[in-house]
């Protein structure tokens, strides 16, 4: 015995009028200023580990210091770069 045939209704495809992505203007700073800020934050974090009671502040500034490493990229002419954070 065969099962009864099931009819599947036709699906209507609605054309997309909205784009699936949106371009956003990115803001950036000079790379030398970024390296200088990174070095200053490194010294600050090393000072916090040496003094001891600044552990709470180190918990806040430590992850910021680590995330900053992901933002150093070299963009050549006629190229594009995408940074993806937390995903």
Backbone as JSON Lines, residues from 0, in Angstrom:
{"i":0,"aa":"X","n":[0.83,-1.16,0.0],"ca":[0.0,0.0,0.0],"c":[0.89,1.25,0.0]}
{"i":1,"aa":"X","n":[0.6,2.19,-0.87],"ca":[1.39,3.41,-0.97],"c":[0.69,4.53,-0.21]}
{"i":2,"aa":"X","n":[1.49,5.44,0.36],"ca":[0.86,6.56,1.07],"c":[0.18,7.5,0.08]}
{"i":3,"aa":"X","n":[-0.79,8.23,0.59],"ca":[-1.54,9.16,-0.25],"c":[-0.63,10.29,-0.7]}
{"i":4,"aa":"X","n":[-0.85,10.77,-1.9],"ca":[-0.04,11.86,-2.44],"c":[-0.38,13.16,-1.7]}
{"i":5,"aa":"X","n":[0.65,13.9,-1.37],"ca":[0.47,15.17,-0.68],"c":[0.79,16.28,-1.67]}
{"i":6,"aa":"X","n":[-0.12,17.21,-1.82],"ca":[0.16,18.32,-2.74],"c":[0.81,19.45,-1.97]}
{"i":7,"aa":"X","n":[1.89,19.96,-2.52],"ca":[2.62,21.06,-1.91],"c":[2.22,22.34,-2.63]}
{"i":8,"aa":"X","n":[1.72,23.34,-1.9],"ca":[1.3,24.58,-2.57],"c":[2.5,25.31,-3.16]}
{"i":9,"aa":"X","n":[2.26,26.0,-4.27],"ca":[3.32,26.78,-4.9],"c":[3.71,27.95,-3.99]}
{"i":10,"aa":"X","n":[4.99,28.19,-3.9],"ca":[5.47,29.29,-3.07],"c":[5.69,30.51,-3.95]}
{"i":11,"aa":"X","n":[5.29,31.64,-3.43],"ca":[5.45,32.89,-4.17],"c":[6.75,33.52,-3.72]}
{"i":12,"aa":"X","n":[7.61,33.83,-4.67],"ca":[8.88,34.47,-4.37],"c":[8.71,35.97,-4.54]}
{"i":13,"aa":"X","n":[8.92,36.7,-3.44],"ca":[8.79,38.16,-3.48],"c":[10.17,38.74,-3.72]}
{"i":14,"aa":"X","n":[10.33,39.57,-4.76],"ca":[11.65,40.15,-5.01],"c":[12.06,41.1,-3.89]}
{"i":15,"aa":"X","n":[13.33,41.05,-3.56],"ca":[13.87,41.91,-2.5],"c":[14.15,43.29,-3.06]}
{"i":16,"aa":"X","n":[13.55,44.29,-2.48],"ca":[13.83,45.66,-2.9],"c":[14.88,46.32,-2.02]}
{"i":17,"aa":"X","n":[15.07,45.78,-0.83],"ca":[16.07,46.31,0.09],"c":[17.36,45.52,-0.06]}
{"i":18,"aa":"X","n":[18.51,46.17,0.02],"ca":[19.77,45.42,-0.03],"c":[19.95,44.61,1.26]}
{"i":19,"aa":"X","n":[20.67,43.53,1.15],"ca":[20.91,42.67,2.29],"c":[22.02,43.19,3.19]}
{"i":20,"aa":"X","n":[22.72,44.2,2.76],"ca":[23.82,44.76,3.54],"c":[23.76,46.27,3.44]}
{"i":21,"aa":"X","n":[24.4,46.92,4.38],"ca":[24.48,48.37,4.36],"c":[25.93,48.76,4.61]}
{"i":22,"aa":"X","n":[26.43,49.67,3.81],"ca":[27.79,50.17,4.0],"c":[27.8,51.2,5.12]}
{"i":23,"aa":"X","n":[28.82,51.14,5.93],"ca":[28.99,52.1,7.01],"c":[30.35,52.76,6.85]}
{"i":24,"aa":"X","n":[30.39,54.04,7.11],"ca":[31.67,54.74,7.07],"c":[32.47,54.38,8.31]}
{"i":25,"aa":"X","n":[33.69,53.93,8.1],"ca":[34.56,53.54,9.21],"c":[35.44,54.71,9.61]}
{"i":26,"aa":"X","n":[35.71,54.78,10.88],"ca":[36.6,55.81,11.38],"c":[37.91,55.14,11.8]}
{"i":27,"aa":"X","n":[39.0,55.83,11.59],"ca":[40.29,55.26,11.95],"c":[41.2,56.37,12.45]}
{"i":28,"aa":"X","n":[42.27,55.95,13.11],"ca":[43.28,56.89,13.57],"c":[44.6,56.52,12.91]}
{"i":29,"aa":"X","n":[45.55,57.4,13.03],"ca":[46.88,57.15,12.49],"c":[47.48,55.92,13.19]}
{"i":30,"aa":"X","n":[48.14,55.05,12.43],"ca":[48.71,53.84,12.99],"c":[49.8,54.1,14.02]}
{"i":31,"aa":"X","n":[50.59,55.16,13.83],"ca":[51.63,55.48,14.8],"c":[51.02,55.91,16.13]}
{"i":32,"aa":"X","n":[49.9,56.63,16.08],"ca":[49.21,57.01,17.3],"c":[48.64,55.77,17.98]}
{"i":33,"aa":"X","n":[48.13,54.81,17.19],"ca":[47.61,53.57,17.76],"c":[48.7,52.76,18.45]}
{"i":34,"aa":"X","n":[49.87,52.68,17.83],"ca":[50.99,51.96,18.46],"c":[51.43,52.66,19.73]}
{"i":35,"aa":"X","n":[51.46,54.0,19.71],"ca":[51.83,54.76,20.91],"c":[50.83,54.51,22.03]}
{"i":36,"aa":"X","n":[49.54,54.53,21.72],"ca":[48.53,54.24,22.74],"c":[48.66,52.81,23.26]}
{"i":37,"aa":"X","n":[48.98,51.88,22.38],"ca":[49.15,50.48,22.79],"c":[50.34,50.34,23.74]}
{"i":38,"aa":"X","n":[51.44,51.01,23.43],"ca":[52.61,50.95,24.31],"c":[52.32,51.61,25.66]}
{"i":39,"aa":"X","n":[51.6,52.72,25.66],"ca":[51.24,53.38,26.92],"c":[50.36,52.46,27.76]}
{"i":40,"aa":"X","n":[49.38,51.82,27.13],"ca":[48.51,50.9,27.86],"c":[49.29,49.68,28.35]}
{"i":41,"aa":"X","n":[50.3,49.24,27.6],"ca":[51.14,48.13,28.04],"c":[51.9,48.5,29.31]}
{"i":42,"aa":"X","n":[52.5,49.68,29.31],"ca":[53.21,50.14,30.51],"c":[52.28,50.3,31.69]}
{"i":43,"aa":"X","n":[51.09,50.81,31.44],"ca":[50.11,50.98,32.51],"c":[49.72,49.63,33.1]}
{"i":44,"aa":"X","n":[49.49,48.63,32.23],"ca":[49.12,47.3,32.71],"c":[50.27,46.63,33.46]}
{"i":45,"aa":"X","n":[51.5,46.82,33.0],"ca":[52.65,46.27,33.74],"c":[52.78,46.93,35.1]}
{"i":46,"aa":"X","n":[52.53,48.22,35.16],"ca":[52.56,48.92,36.45],"c":[51.48,48.41,37.39]}
{"i":47,"aa":"X","n":[50.32,48.09,36.86],"ca":[49.25,47.56,37.7],"c":[49.59,46.18,38.26]}
{"i":48,"aa":"X","n":[50.27,45.35,37.47],"ca":[50.64,44.03,37.98],"c":[51.72,44.13,39.04]}
{"i":49,"aa":"X","n":[52.57,45.15,38.96],"ca":[53.64,45.31,39.94],"c":[53.11,45.86,41.26]}
{"i":50,"aa":"X","n":[52.09,46.71,41.22],"ca":[51.61,47.33,42.46],"c":[50.66,46.43,43.23]}
{"i":51,"aa":"X","n":[49.89,45.61,42.55],"ca":[49.03,44.66,43.25],"c":[47.58,45.08,43.4]}
{"i":52,"aa":"X","n":[47.27,46.19,44.08],"ca":[45.85,46.47,44.34],"c":[45.05,46.92,43.11]}
{"i":53,"aa":"X","n":[45.69,47.1,41.99],"ca":[44.98,47.53,40.79],"c":[44.43,46.38,39.97]}
{"i":54,"aa":"X","n":[44.11,45.26,40.59],"ca":[43.65,44.08,39.85],"c":[42.33,44.34,39.15]}
{"i":55,"aa":"X","n":[41.43,45.08,39.76],"ca":[40.14,45.35,39.13],"c":[40.32,46.2,37.88]}
{"i":56,"aa":"X","n":[41.2,47.19,37.95],"ca":[41.47,48.01,36.78],"c":[42.18,47.2,35.7]}
{"i":57,"aa":"X","n":[43.01,46.27,36.11],"ca":[43.7,45.4,35.14],"c":[42.71,44.48,34.43]}
{"i":58,"aa":"X","n":[41.67,44.05,35.13],"ca":[40.64,43.21,34.51],"c":[39.92,43.99,33.41]}
{"i":59,"aa":"X","n":[39.81,45.3,33.58],"ca":[39.14,46.14,32.57],"c":[40.09,46.46,31.42]}
{"i":60,"aa":"X","n":[41.32,46.87,31.72],"ca":[42.23,47.33,30.67],"c":[42.95,46.18,29.95]}
{"i":61,"aa":"X","n":[43.06,45.02,30.58],"ca":[43.73,43.88,29.95],"c":[43.06,43.42,28.66]}
{"i":62,"aa":"X","n":[41.74,43.16,28.68],"ca":[41.07,42.77,27.43],"c":[41.11,43.85,26.36]}
{"i":63,"aa":"X","n":[41.06,45.11,26.76],"ca":[41.18,46.2,25.77],"c":[42.53,46.11,25.08]}
{"i":64,"aa":"X","n":[43.57,45.85,25.85],"ca":[44.92,45.73,25.29],"c":[44.99,44.57,24.29]}
{"i":65,"aa":"X","n":[44.35,43.45,24.62],"ca":[44.37,42.3,23.72],"c":[43.57,42.55,22.45]}
{"i":66,"aa":"X","n":[42.42,43.21,22.55],"ca":[41.59,43.48,21.38],"c":[42.28,44.45,20.43]}
{"i":67,"aa":"X","n":[43.13,45.33,20.97],"ca":[43.82,46.3,20.12],"c":[44.74,45.61,19.11]}
{"i":68,"aa":"X","n":[45.25,44.42,19.42],"ca":[46.14,43.73,18.48],"c":[45.43,43.36,17.19]}
{"i":69,"aa":"X","n":[44.13,43.14,17.25],"ca":[43.37,42.74,16.07],"c":[43.18,43.88,15.08]}
{"i":70,"aa":"X","n":[43.42,45.11,15.5],"ca":[43.13,46.26,14.64],"c":[44.32,46.7,13.79]}
{"i":71,"aa":"X","n":[45.46,46.08,13.91],"ca":[46.62,46.46,13.1],"c":[46.59,45.71,11.78]}
{"i":72,"aa":"X","n":[46.29,46.41,10.7],"ca":[46.25,45.8,9.37],"c":[46.95,46.72,8.39]}
{"i":73,"aa":"X","n":[47.47,46.14,7.33],"ca":[48.09,46.91,6.25],"c":[47.14,46.86,5.06]}
{"i":74,"aa":"X","n":[46.74,48.02,4.59],"ca":[45.83,48.1,3.45],"c":[46.61,48.69,2.29]}
{"i":75,"aa":"X","n":[46.81,47.88,1.26],"ca":[47.5,48.34,0.06],"c":[46.53,49.09,-0.84]}
{"i":76,"aa":"X","n":[47.04,49.86,-1.79],"ca":[46.13,50.56,-2.72],"c":[45.24,49.59,-3.49]}
{"i":77,"aa":"X","n":[44.02,49.99,-3.71],"ca":[43.0,49.2,-4.42],"c":[42.68,47.88,-3.72]}
{"i":78,"aa":"X","n":[42.79,47.85,-2.42],"ca":[42.41,46.69,-1.64],"c":[41.46,47.12,-0.53]}
{"i":79,"aa":"X","n":[40.73,46.16,-0.01],"ca":[39.83,46.43,1.1],"c":[40.1,45.4,2.2]}
{"i":80,"aa":"X","n":[39.89,45.8,3.43],"ca":[40.11,44.93,4.57],"c":[38.89,45.02,5.47]}
{"i":81,"aa":"X","n":[38.48,43.88,6.01],"ca":[37.36,43.83,6.94],"c":[37.88,43.26,8.26]}
{"i":82,"aa":"X","n":[37.65,43.98,9.34],"ca":[37.95,43.47,10.67],"c":[36.66,42.96,11.28]}
{"i":83,"aa":"X","n":[36.7,41.75,11.81],"ca":[35.52,41.19,12.45],"c":[35.86,40.96,13.91]}
{"i":84,"aa":"X","n":[35.13,41.63,14.78],"ca":[35.36,41.51,16.21],"c":[34.28,40.65,16.83]}
{"i":85,"aa":"X","n":[34.65,39.82,17.77],"ca":[33.71,39.04,18.58],"c":[32.81,38.16,17.72]}
{"i":86,"aa":"X","n":[33.37,37.47,16.77],"ca":[32.5,36.59,15.99],"c":[33.23,35.96,14.94]}
